[in-house]
Amino acid sequence: MSRINARDIKMEIKTSYGTIPMLIENDYPNFIDFLKNEKYGIYHKILEAFELMMTNNNIKKLLVVAKVEGTVFHTGFNINKNNIELLSKTVMPYFEKIEDYESCVRIQKLCTGLKKVNH
């Protein structure tokens, strides 16, 4: 498996103020292998981005950059106070399934805090 480097993605990753870049260096042969190996790290980074957003209102997006099947791709996750469902309906069930209850508690606290801010 070849690794991705900064030169490969120089034109792909255009970070703006408020964007947290996440560079995944491995070149995966397919998306199944990519998700199997990187899902935990991506979901954990989403959790960290929301925690950071609670203290720094400038955080707006997590940008994941990876190479799959030899092609660099990027996908963004909106990190904002109105996007609680990303945590509660996507990230939380994953951590529950793998029995990472420490992360679940962090998500619960975040969701409670975000709901208070939104009301």
DSSP file (Angstrom, degrees, kcal/mol; ACC not computed):
  #  RESIDUE AA STRUCTURE BP1 BP2  ACC     N-H-->O    O-->H-N    N-H-->O    O-->H-N    TCO  KAPPA ALPHA  PHI   PSI    X-CA   Y-CA   Z-CA
    1    1 A M              0   0    0      0, 0.0     2,-0.1     0, 0.0    27,-0.1   0.000 360.0 360.0 360.0 119.5    0.0    0.0    0.0
    2    2 A S        -     0   0    0     25,-0.2    25,-2.3    24,-0.1     2,-0.3  -0.436 360.0-122.6 -79.8 158.9    1.6    3.3   -1.0
    3    3 A R  B     -A   26   0A   0     23,-0.2     2,-0.3    -2,-0.1    23,-0.3  -0.710  14.4-123.3-102.9 152.1    1.3    6.3    1.2
    4    4 A I        -     0   0    0     21,-6.8     2,-0.3    -2,-0.3    63,-0.0  -0.676  30.4-167.7 -87.6 145.5   -0.2    9.7    0.3
    5    5 A N    >>  -     0   0    0     -2,-0.3     4,-1.0     1,-0.1     3,-0.8  -0.858  37.4 -97.5-131.7 171.4    2.1   12.7    0.8
    6    6 A A  H 3> S+     0   0    0     -2,-0.3     4,-0.7     1,-0.3     3,-0.4   0.823 120.1  57.6 -58.9 -34.1    1.6   16.5    0.8
    7    7 A R  H >4 S+     0   0    0      1,-0.2     3,-0.6     2,-0.2     4,-0.3   0.875 101.9  56.5 -65.0 -35.4    2.7   16.8   -2.8
    8    8 A D  H <4 S+     0   0    0     -3,-0.8    -1,-0.2     1,-0.2    -2,-0.2   0.813 119.0  30.7 -64.0 -29.6   -0.1   14.4   -4.0
    9    9 A I  H >X S+     0   0    0     -4,-1.0     4,-2.3    -3,-0.4     3,-0.7   0.309  80.2 115.8-115.0   9.2   -2.8   16.6   -2.4
   10   10 A K  T << S+     0   0    0     -4,-0.7    -1,-0.1    -3,-0.6    -2,-0.1   0.864  89.4  35.2 -48.9 -43.3   -1.3   20.1   -2.6
   11   11 A M  T 34 S+     0   0    0     -4,-0.3    -1,-0.3    -3,-0.2    -2,-0.1   0.678 114.6  59.1 -85.8 -17.8   -4.1   21.2   -5.0
   12   12 A E  T <4 S+     0   0    0     -3,-0.7     2,-0.9     1,-0.2    -2,-0.2   0.863  95.3  62.3 -80.8 -36.3   -6.8   19.1   -3.3
   13   13 A I     <  +     0   0    0     -4,-2.3     2,-0.7     2,-0.0    -1,-0.2  -0.799  55.3 166.7-100.6 106.3   -6.7   20.4    0.2
   14   14 A K        -     0   0    0     -2,-0.9     2,-0.3    -3,-0.1    -3,-0.1  -0.854  19.5-164.1-116.8  91.9   -7.6   24.1    0.3
   15   15 A T        -     0   0    0     -2,-0.7     2,-0.3     4,-0.0     3,-0.0  -0.574   4.5-167.8 -83.1 139.2   -8.1   24.9    3.9
   16   16 A S    >   -     0   0    0     -2,-0.3     3,-2.1     1,-0.1     2,-0.1  -0.726  43.7 -66.9-114.2 169.4   -9.9   28.0    4.9
   17   17 A Y  T 3  S+     0   0    0     -2,-0.3     3,-0.1     1,-0.3    -1,-0.1  -0.344 124.8  25.8 -56.7 128.9  -10.2   29.6    8.3
   18   18 A G  T 3  S+     0   0    0      1,-0.3    42,-3.4    41,-0.1    43,-1.8   0.454  93.9 118.5  95.2   1.4  -12.3   27.3   10.5
   19   19 A T  E <   -b   61   0B   0     -3,-2.1    -1,-0.3    41,-0.2    43,-0.2  -0.883  50.2-154.7-105.5 131.0  -11.5   24.1    8.7
   20   20 A I  E     -b   62   0B   0     41,-3.0    43,-2.8    -2,-0.5     2,-0.3  -0.910  16.5-147.5-100.4 115.4   -9.7   21.3   10.4
   21   21 A P  E     -b   63   0B   0      0, 0.0     2,-0.5     0, 0.0    43,-0.2  -0.632  11.5-167.6 -83.9 142.1   -7.8   19.1    7.8
   22   22 A M  E     -b   64   0B   0     41,-3.0    43,-2.9    -2,-0.3     2,-0.6  -0.935   7.3-163.9-127.3 107.0   -7.4   15.4    8.4
   23   23 A L  E     -b   65   0B   0     -2,-0.5     2,-0.6    41,-0.2    43,-0.2  -0.819   4.5-161.2 -95.9 120.6   -4.9   13.8    6.1
   24   24 A I  E     -     0   0B   0     41,-2.9    43,-0.3    -2,-0.6   -20,-0.0  -0.909   5.4-163.6-101.2 116.9   -5.0   10.0    5.8
   25   25 A E  E     +     0   0B   0     -2,-0.6   -21,-6.8    41,-0.1    -1,-0.1   0.737  54.8  92.1 -81.0 -24.7   -1.7    8.9    4.4
   26   26 A N  E     -A    3   0B   0    -23,-0.3    41,-0.9     1,-0.1     2,-0.8  -0.382  68.6-135.8 -73.4 149.2   -2.4    5.4    3.2
   27   27 A D  E     -b   67   0B   0    -25,-2.3   -25,-0.2    39,-0.1    41,-0.2  -0.908  26.6-155.5-101.9 105.7   -3.5    4.6   -0.3
   28   28 A Y  E     -b   68   0B   0     39,-2.4    41,-3.6    -2,-0.8    42,-0.4  -0.574  17.7-136.4 -86.6 145.3   -6.3    2.0    0.1
   29   29 A P  S    S-     0   0    0      0, 0.0     2,-0.3     0, 0.0    -1,-0.1   0.723  84.5  -1.9 -72.2 -20.4   -7.2   -0.4   -2.7
   30   30 A N  S  > S-     0   0    0      1,-0.1     4,-1.9    39,-0.0     5,-0.1  -0.977  73.7-102.8-161.9 167.9  -11.0    0.2   -2.1
   31   31 A F  H  > S+     0   0    0     -2,-0.3     4,-2.8     1,-0.2     5,-0.2   0.782 114.3  61.9 -71.6 -26.7  -13.5    2.1    0.1
   32   32 A I  H  > S+     0   0    0      2,-0.2     4,-2.4     1,-0.2    -1,-0.2   0.953 109.0  41.4 -63.1 -48.7  -14.3   -1.0    2.1
   33   33 A D  H  > S+     0   0    0      2,-0.2     4,-2.0     1,-0.2     5,-0.2   0.895 113.5  55.2 -64.1 -39.7  -10.8   -1.3    3.4
   34   34 A F  H  X S+     0   0    0     -4,-1.9     4,-2.3     1,-0.2     5,-0.3   0.956 112.4  40.9 -57.5 -52.5  -10.6    2.4    3.8
   35   35 A L  H  X S+     0   0    0     -4,-2.8     4,-1.9     1,-0.2     5,-0.2   0.889 111.9  55.9 -66.0 -39.0  -13.7    2.5    6.1
   36   36 A K  H  < S+     0   0    0     -4,-2.4    -1,-0.2    -5,-0.2     4,-0.2   0.885 119.4  32.2 -59.6 -38.3  -12.7   -0.6    8.0
   37   37 A N  H  < S+     0   0    0     -4,-2.0     4,-0.2    -5,-0.2    -2,-0.2   0.723 128.6  33.2 -92.9 -23.7   -9.3    0.9    8.9
   38   38 A E  H  X S+     0   0    0     -4,-2.3     4,-2.5    -5,-0.2     5,-0.2   0.545  86.9  91.5-114.7  -8.9  -10.1    4.6    9.2
   39   39 A K  H  X S+     0   0    0     -4,-1.9     4,-2.9    -5,-0.3     5,-0.3   0.913  89.0  50.4 -57.1 -46.5  -13.7    4.9   10.5
   40   40 A Y  H  > S+     0   0    0     -5,-0.2     4,-2.5    -4,-0.2    -1,-0.2   0.943 112.8  46.4 -57.8 -48.9  -12.6    5.0   14.2
   41   41 A G  H  > S+     0   0    0     -4,-0.2     4,-2.0     2,-0.2    -1,-0.2   0.889 114.0  47.8 -62.7 -40.6  -10.1    7.8   13.5
   42   42 A I  H  X S+     0   0    0     -4,-2.5     4,-2.2     2,-0.2    -1,-0.2   0.944 114.0  45.8 -66.2 -47.8  -12.5    9.9   11.4
   43   43 A Y  H  X S+     0   0    0     -4,-2.9     4,-2.1    -5,-0.2    -2,-0.2   0.874 112.6  51.1 -65.0 -36.0  -15.4    9.6   14.0
   44   44 A H  H  X S+     0   0    0     -4,-2.5     4,-2.4    -5,-0.3    -1,-0.2   0.892 109.4  50.5 -66.3 -38.7  -13.0   10.4   16.8
   45   45 A K  H  X S+     0   0    0     -4,-2.0     4,-2.4     2,-0.2    -2,-0.2   0.858 107.6  53.5 -68.0 -35.0  -11.8   13.4   14.9
   46   46 A I  H  X S+     0   0    0     -4,-2.2     4,-2.2     2,-0.2    -2,-0.2   0.935 109.5  48.9 -61.1 -46.0  -15.4   14.5   14.4
   47   47 A L  H  X S+     0   0    0     -4,-2.1     4,-2.1     1,-0.2    -2,-0.2   0.932 112.1  47.8 -59.3 -47.3  -15.9   14.3   18.1
   48   48 A E  H  X S+     0   0    0     -4,-2.4     4,-2.5     1,-0.2    -1,-0.2   0.876 109.2  54.3 -61.9 -38.1  -12.8   16.3   18.8
   49   49 A A  H  X S+     0   0    0     -4,-2.4     4,-2.3     2,-0.2    -1,-0.2   0.901 108.6  48.1 -64.8 -40.7  -13.9   18.9   16.3
   50   50 A F  H  X S+     0   0    0     -4,-2.2     4,-1.4     2,-0.2    -1,-0.2   0.899 111.2  50.8 -66.1 -39.4  -17.2   19.4   18.0
   51   51 A E  H  X S+     0   0    0     -4,-2.1     4,-0.6     1,-0.2     3,-0.2   0.915 112.2  47.1 -63.1 -41.6  -15.5   19.7   21.4
   52   52 A L  H >X S+     0   0    0     -4,-2.5     4,-1.8     1,-0.2     3,-1.1   0.885 106.4  58.3 -65.6 -38.9  -13.1   22.3   19.9
   53   53 A M  H 3< S+     0   0    0     -4,-2.3    -1,-0.2     1,-0.3    -2,-0.2   0.822  96.3  63.5 -60.7 -31.9  -16.1   24.1   18.4
   54   54 A M  H 3< S+     0   0    0     -4,-1.4    -1,-0.3    -3,-0.2    -2,-0.2   0.787 116.5  28.9 -65.7 -26.0  -17.6   24.5   21.8
   55   55 A T  H << S+     0   0    0     -3,-1.1     2,-0.4    -4,-0.6    -1,-0.2   0.568 127.5  43.6-107.0 -13.1  -14.6   26.7   22.9
   56   56 A N    ><  -     0   0    0     -4,-1.8     3,-1.8    -5,-0.1    -1,-0.2  -0.871  62.0-166.7-137.4  99.6  -13.7   28.1   19.5
   57   57 A N  T 3  S+     0   0    0     -2,-0.4    -4,-0.1     1,-0.3    -1,-0.1   0.530  79.9  77.7 -66.4  -4.4  -16.7   29.3   17.4
   58   58 A N  T 3   +     0   0    0      2,-0.0     2,-0.4   -39,-0.0    -1,-0.3   0.625  66.6 103.1 -81.4 -11.8  -14.4   29.5   14.3
   59   59 A I    <   +     0   0    0     -3,-1.8   -40,-0.2     1,-0.2     3,-0.1  -0.587  34.7 149.7 -74.2 124.8  -14.5   25.8   13.7
   60   60 A K        +     0   0    0    -42,-3.4    19,-2.2    -2,-0.4     2,-0.3   0.572  55.1  20.9-128.5 -21.3  -16.9   25.1   10.8
   61   61 A K  E     -bC  19  78B   0    -43,-1.8   -41,-3.0    17,-0.3     2,-0.5  -0.997  48.8-145.9-157.4 143.4  -15.7   22.0    9.0
   62   62 A L  E     -bC  20  77B   0     15,-2.4    15,-2.6    -2,-0.3     2,-0.6  -0.973  24.6-159.9-106.3 122.8  -13.6   18.8    9.3
   63   63 A L  E     -bC  21  76B   0    -43,-2.8   -41,-3.0    -2,-0.5     2,-0.5  -0.917   1.7-161.8-109.1 115.0  -12.0   18.0    5.9
   64   64 A V  E     -bC  22  75B   0     11,-3.0    11,-2.2    -2,-0.6     2,-0.5  -0.849   6.7-171.5 -97.9 125.5  -10.9   14.4    5.4
   65   65 A V  E     +bC  23  74B   0    -43,-2.9   -41,-2.9    -2,-0.5     2,-0.3  -0.976  17.9 151.8-119.3 127.0   -8.4   13.9    2.6
   66   66 A A  E     - C   0  73B   0      7,-2.5     7,-2.9    -2,-0.5     2,-0.5  -0.914  40.1-122.8-147.2 170.0   -7.5   10.4    1.6
   67   67 A K  E     +bC  27  72B   0    -41,-0.9   -39,-2.4   -43,-0.3     2,-0.4  -0.979  30.1 171.2-123.6 119.7   -6.3    8.3   -1.3
   68   68 A V  E >  S-bC  28  71B   0      3,-2.3     3,-1.9    -2,-0.5   -37,-0.1  -0.996  71.8  -3.2-130.1 132.3   -8.4    5.3   -2.4
   69   69 A E  T 3  S-     0   0    0    -41,-3.6    -1,-0.1    -2,-0.4     3,-0.1   0.832 130.4 -59.2  55.2  34.7   -7.8    3.3   -5.6
   70   70 A G  T 3  S+     0   0    0    -42,-0.4     2,-0.5     1,-0.2    -1,-0.3   0.460 115.4 111.5  79.3   0.6   -5.0    5.7   -6.4
   71   71 A T  E <   -C   68   0B   0     -3,-1.9    -3,-2.3     2,-0.0     2,-0.4  -0.923  64.3-133.1-113.8 130.9   -7.3    8.7   -6.5
   72   72 A V  E     +C   67   0B   0     -2,-0.5     2,-0.3    -5,-0.2    -5,-0.2  -0.641  33.3 172.4 -78.2 132.2   -7.2   11.5   -3.9
   73   73 A F  E     -C   66   0B   0     -7,-2.9    -7,-2.5    -2,-0.4     2,-0.4  -0.936  15.8-158.2-134.7 161.0  -10.6   12.5   -2.6
   74   74 A H  E     -C   65   0B   0     -2,-0.3     2,-0.4    -9,-0.2    -9,-0.2  -0.995   5.9-174.4-139.6 148.4  -11.9   14.8    0.1
   75   75 A T  E     -C   64   0B   0    -11,-2.2   -11,-3.0    -2,-0.4     2,-0.4  -0.995  13.7-143.8-140.4 144.9  -15.1   14.9    2.1
   76   76 A G  E     -C   63   0B   0     -2,-0.4     2,-0.5   -13,-0.2   -13,-0.2  -0.851   3.8-156.9-115.0 146.2  -16.2   17.5    4.6
   77   77 A F  E     -C   62   0B   0    -15,-2.6   -15,-2.4    -2,-0.4     2,-0.4  -0.984  24.8-127.8-118.1 123.0  -18.2   17.2    7.8
   78   78 A N  E     -C   61   0B   0     -2,-0.5     2,-0.7   -17,-0.2   -17,-0.3  -0.563  20.1-161.6 -72.7 126.5  -20.0   20.4    8.9
   79   79 A I        +     0   0    0    -19,-2.2     2,-0.3    -2,-0.4     5,-0.1  -0.904  36.9 122.6-112.2 101.3  -19.2   21.2   12.5
   80   80 A N  S >  S-     0   0    0     -2,-0.7     3,-1.8     3,-0.1   -20,-0.1  -0.976  72.6 -99.4-155.5 167.9  -21.8   23.5   13.9
   81   81 A K  T 3  S+     0   0    0     -2,-0.3     3,-0.3     1,-0.3    37,-0.1   0.662 118.4  54.8 -66.5 -17.3  -24.3   23.9   16.7
   82   82 A N  T 3  S+     0   0    0      1,-0.2     3,-0.3     2,-0.1    -1,-0.3   0.411  91.8  74.6 -95.3   1.6  -27.2   22.9   14.5
   83   83 A N    X>  +     0   0    0     -3,-1.8     3,-1.0     1,-0.2     4,-0.6  -0.228  49.1 132.7-110.0  43.2  -25.6   19.6   13.4
   84   84 A I  H >>  +     0   0    0     -3,-0.3     4,-2.7     1,-0.2     3,-0.8   0.814  63.0  70.4 -62.0 -31.1  -26.2   17.6   16.5
   85   85 A E  H 3>>S+     0   0    0     -3,-0.3     4,-2.7     1,-0.3     5,-0.7   0.813  87.7  63.1 -60.9 -30.6  -27.6   14.7   14.5
   86   86 A L  I <>>S+     0   0    0     -3,-1.0     5,-2.2     3,-0.2     4,-0.7   0.914 113.3  36.0 -58.4 -41.3  -24.1   14.0   13.1
   87   87 A L  I <<>S+     0   0    0     -3,-0.8     5,-3.0    -4,-0.6    -2,-0.2   0.950 124.6  38.8 -74.1 -51.2  -23.0   13.2   16.7
   88   88 A S  I  <5S+     0   0    0     -4,-2.7    -3,-0.2     1,-0.2    -2,-0.2   0.811 126.8  29.9 -76.7 -30.9  -26.2   11.6   18.0
   89   89 A K  I  <5S+     0   0    0     -4,-2.7    -1,-0.2    -5,-0.3    -3,-0.2   0.600 133.2  21.6-107.6 -12.6  -27.3    9.5   14.9
   90   90 A T  I  X<S+     0   0    0     -5,-0.7     4,-0.9    -4,-0.7    -3,-0.2   0.733 127.5  33.3-117.6 -56.0  -24.1    8.7   13.2
   91   91 A V  I  ><S+     0   0    0     -5,-2.2     4,-2.0    -6,-0.2     3,-0.2   0.932 114.9  54.1 -74.6 -46.8  -21.1    8.9   15.5
   92   92 A M  H  ><S+     0   0    0     -5,-3.0     4,-2.5     1,-0.2     5,-0.2   0.915 106.1  51.0 -57.4 -49.1  -22.7    7.8   18.8
   93   93 A P  H  > S+     0   0    0      0, 0.0     4,-2.3     0, 0.0    -1,-0.2   0.866 109.1  53.2 -59.7 -34.1  -24.1    4.4   17.5
   94   94 A Y  H  X S+     0   0    0     -4,-0.9     4,-1.8    -3,-0.2    -2,-0.2   0.950 110.9  44.5 -64.3 -48.3  -20.7    3.5   16.1
   95   95 A F  H  <>S+     0   0    0     -4,-2.0     5,-2.8     1,-0.2     4,-0.2   0.853 112.5  52.9 -66.8 -33.1  -19.0    4.1   19.5
   96   96 A E  H ><5S+     0   0    0     -4,-2.5     3,-1.2     3,-0.2    -1,-0.2   0.925 107.1  52.8 -63.3 -43.6  -21.8    2.2   21.2
   97   97 A K  H 3<5S+     0   0    0     -4,-2.3    -2,-0.2     1,-0.3    -1,-0.2   0.869 113.3  41.7 -61.6 -38.6  -21.3   -0.7   18.9
   98   98 A I  T 3<5S-     0   0    0     -4,-1.8    -1,-0.3    -5,-0.1    -2,-0.2   0.374 113.8-119.5 -91.7   6.2  -17.6   -1.0   19.6
   99   99 A E  T < 5 +     0   0    0     -3,-1.2     2,-1.2    -4,-0.2    -3,-0.2   0.847  59.5 151.7  60.8  39.1  -18.3   -0.4   23.3
  100  100 A D     >< +     0   0    0     -5,-2.8     4,-1.5     1,-0.2     3,-0.3  -0.698  11.7 167.2 -95.1  79.1  -16.2    2.8   23.5
  101  101 A Y  H  >  +     0   0    0     -2,-1.2     4,-2.2     1,-0.2    -1,-0.2   0.737  66.2  64.2 -74.0 -23.3  -18.3    4.2   26.3
  102  102 A E  H  > S+     0   0    0      2,-0.2     4,-1.8     1,-0.2    -1,-0.2   0.922 106.1  45.3 -63.2 -42.4  -15.9    7.0   27.2
  103  103 A S  H  > S+     0   0    0     -3,-0.3     4,-2.3     1,-0.2    -2,-0.2   0.878 109.8  55.9 -67.3 -36.4  -16.5    8.5   23.8
  104  104 A C  H  X S+     0   0    0     -4,-1.5     4,-2.6     2,-0.2    -2,-0.2   0.905 106.6  49.6 -61.2 -42.2  -20.3    8.0   24.2
  105  105 A V  H  X S+     0   0    0     -4,-2.2     4,-2.4     2,-0.2    -1,-0.2   0.912 109.9  51.2 -63.9 -42.2  -20.2   10.0   27.5
  106  106 A R  H  X S+     0   0    0     -4,-1.8     4,-2.2     1,-0.2    -2,-0.2   0.907 111.1  48.6 -60.2 -41.7  -18.3   12.8   25.7
  107  107 A I  H  X S+     0   0    0     -4,-2.3     4,-3.0     2,-0.2     5,-0.2   0.916 109.4  52.0 -65.9 -43.2  -20.9   12.8   22.9
  108  108 A Q  H  X S+     0   0    0     -4,-2.6     4,-2.4     1,-0.2    -2,-0.2   0.924 110.7  48.1 -58.9 -44.9  -23.8   12.9   25.4
  109  109 A K  H  X S+     0   0    0     -4,-2.4     4,-2.5     2,-0.2    -1,-0.2   0.911 112.9  48.7 -62.7 -42.0  -22.2   15.9   27.2
  110  110 A L  H  X S+     0   0    0     -4,-2.2     4,-3.0     2,-0.2     5,-0.2   0.937 111.0  49.2 -62.9 -46.8  -21.7   17.6   23.9
  111  111 A C  H  X S+     0   0    0     -4,-3.0     4,-2.4     2,-0.2    -2,-0.2   0.910 111.7  49.5 -61.0 -42.5  -25.3   17.0   22.7
  112  112 A T  H  X S+     0   0    0     -4,-2.4     4,-1.8    -5,-0.2    -1,-0.2   0.935 113.7  46.2 -61.4 -46.4  -26.6   18.3   26.0
  113  113 A G  H  X S+     0   0    0     -4,-2.5     4,-1.9     1,-0.2    -2,-0.2   0.891 112.7  49.6 -63.4 -40.6  -24.5   21.4   25.8
  114  114 A L  H  X S+     0   0    0     -4,-3.0     4,-1.9     1,-0.2    -1,-0.2   0.874 108.1  53.2 -68.0 -37.2  -25.4   22.0   22.1
  115  115 A K  H  X S+     0   0    0     -4,-2.4     4,-0.7    -5,-0.2    -1,-0.2   0.892 108.8  50.3 -64.7 -38.4  -29.1   21.7   22.9
  116  116 A K  H >< S+     0   0    0     -4,-1.8     3,-0.7     1,-0.2    -2,-0.2   0.899 110.5  49.5 -65.2 -40.3  -28.8   24.3   25.6
  117  117 A V  H 3< S+     0   0    0     -4,-1.9    -1,-0.2     1,-0.2    -2,-0.2   0.856 109.1  52.8 -66.2 -35.3  -27.0   26.7   23.2
  118  118 A N  H 3<        0   0    0     -4,-1.9    -1,-0.2     1,-0.2    -2,-0.2   0.597 360.0 360.0 -78.6 -11.3  -29.7   26.2   20.5
  119  119 A H    <<        0   0    0     -4,-0.7    -1,-0.2    -3,-0.7    -2,-0.2   0.429 360.0 360.0-111.7 360.0  -32.6   27.0   22.9
